[in-house]
Amino acid sequence: MGERAFQDQGSVSHCHGCGADNEKGLQIKSFWDGEEAVATWNAQPHHCGGSKDIVNGGIVASLIDCHSLNLAIAQAYRAEAAAHRKLAPDWVRPGNLNISYLKPTPIGEPLHLKARITKIEGRKAWSKLYAECGGTSVRERGGVGRSGCNAIET
């Protein structure tokens, strides 16, 4: 992956989950892999929740939100370039994020995120997200203005 991460291209530079300029943030980095966005993130011991061996659920939600949001931004810029239009980079906002945690996400193993846009309707884009970490998977459906995560499961 020789290209720059979505987050390093300036649209969300101060975000806690994905801002390149937020040195205390999570620093997630998302990249194109064909039509999908991929990211790998490693939890640190201070990201624990409930016990020392699982990631805090709010951290997981931030990663899901930021990866999906940056996919929507990157897709919008792809469409902008194809249509030779100019977008304001801050028009993308999540409207809803629903998560059902079925299994904990372990610390000590990389969390791999993979998301794809499944539908675009006007200014809304729906995505489907999968994440794997120690046998745990996450599925997300959502959109620009409407985001939602269905489950974490093994």
C-alpha positions in Angstrom: 0.0 0.0 0.0 2.0 2.9 -1.3 -0.8 5.4 -1.1 -1.5 7.7 1.8 -4.1 6.7 4.4 -7.5 8.4 4.0 -7.0 10.0 7.4 -3.7 11.6 6.3 -5.3 13.5 3.5 -6.7 16.3 5.8 -10.4 15.8 6.1 -10.5 14.6 9.7 -7.1 15.7 11.1 -8.1 16.3 14.8 -10.5 13.4 15.3 -9.8 11.2 18.4 -10.3 8.0 16.4 -8.7 8.8 13.1 -7.1 12.2 13.2 -3.5 12.3 11.9 -2.8 15.4 14.0 -4.3 14.0 17.2 -1.2 12.5 18.9 -3.3 11.0 21.8 -5.9 9.6 19.5 -6.3 6.0 18.1 -4.6 6.9 14.8 -6.6 4.4 12.7 -5.3 4.4 9.0 -7.6 3.3 6.2 -6.6 2.5 2.7 -8.2 1.4 -0.6 -7.9 -2.3 -1.5 -9.9 -2.4 -4.7 -13.4 -1.3 -3.9 -12.9 -1.9 -0.1 -11.4 0.1 2.6 -9.0 -1.8 4.9 -7.3 -0.9 8.1 -5.4 -2.7 10.8 -5.2 -1.3 14.4 -3.4 -2.6 17.5 -4.9 -2.0 20.9 -2.5 -1.0 23.7 -3.0 -2.1 27.4 -4.6 1.3 28.3 -7.4 0.6 25.7 -8.8 -2.1 28.0 -12.4 -2.3 29.2 -13.6 -4.4 32.1 -10.6 -6.6 32.2 -7.0 -6.2 31.0 -7.4 -8.6 28.1 -10.3 -7.0 26.2 -10.7 -3.7 24.3 -13.1 -1.1 25.7 -16.4 -1.2 23.7 -16.3 2.6 23.1 -12.9 2.2 21.5 -14.3 -0.4 19.2 -17.2 1.8 18.3 -14.8 4.7 17.5 -12.8 2.5 15.2 -15.9 1.3 13.4 -17.3 4.8 13.1 -14.0 6.3 11.9 -13.3 3.5 9.3 -16.8 3.7 7.9 -16.8 7.5 7.8 -13.5 7.7 6.1 -14.6 5.2 3.5 -17.6 7.4 2.8 -15.3 10.5 2.5 -12.9 8.6 0.2 -15.7 7.3 -1.9 -17.2 10.8 -2.2 -13.8 12.1 -3.4 -13.5 9.3 -5.9 -16.9 10.3 -7.3 -15.9 13.9 -7.2 -12.7 13.2 -9.3 -14.7 11.2 -11.8 -17.3 13.9 -12.2 -14.7 16.8 -12.0 -16.6 18.4 -9.1 -15.4 20.0 -5.9 -16.7 18.9 -2.5 -16.4 20.4 0.9 -14.5 17.8 2.9 -16.7 18.1 6.0 -20.1 17.3 4.6 -19.9 13.6 5.7 -21.4 13.0 9.2 -22.6 9.8 10.8 -26.2 9.9 11.9 -26.7 6.6 13.7 -24.4 3.9 15.1 -25.9 0.8 16.6 -23.7 -2.0 17.9 -24.6 -5.3 19.4 -21.5 -6.7 21.2 -21.7 -10.5 21.1 -18.1 -11.3 22.0 -15.3 -9.2 23.5 -12.5 -7.9 21.2 -9.2 -9.2 22.6 -6.1 -7.0 23.3 -2.9 -8.4 22.0 -4.0 -9.2 18.5 -4.4 -6.8 15.5 -7.9 -5.7 14.7 -8.5 -5.9 10.9 -11.3 -3.8 9.5 -12.7 -4.2 6.0 -15.6 -2.0 4.6 -17.4 -1.6 1.3 -20.0 0.9 0.1 -23.1 -1.1 -0.7 -25.5 1.7 -1.7 -25.3 5.4 -2.6 -28.5 7.5 -2.6 -28.0 11.3 -3.0 -25.7 12.4 -0.2 -26.0 9.1 1.8 -23.8 6.1 1.4 -24.4 2.8 3.1 -21.5 0.5 4.0 -21.0 -3.0 5.2 -18.0 -3.6 7.5 -16.3 -6.7 8.7 -13.6 -6.8 11.4 -11.6 -9.7 12.6 -9.5 -9.9 15.8 -8.7 -13.2 17.5 -11.7 -14.9 15.9 -14.1 -12.0 16.6 -15.9 -10.5 13.6 -17.9 -7.3 13.3 -20.5 -6.5 10.7 -21.6 -3.0 10.0 -24.3 -1.5 7.8 -24.7 2.2 7.7 -24.5 5.3 5.7 -23.4 8.8 5.3 -25.9 10.4 7.7 -27.0 7.0 8.8 -24.5 4.5 10.2 -25.1 1.3 12.1 -23.2 -1.7 13.3 -25.0 -4.9 13.7 -22.8 -7.4 15.6 -19.6 -8.6 17.0 -19.4 -12.3 16.9 -17.1 -15.3 16.5 
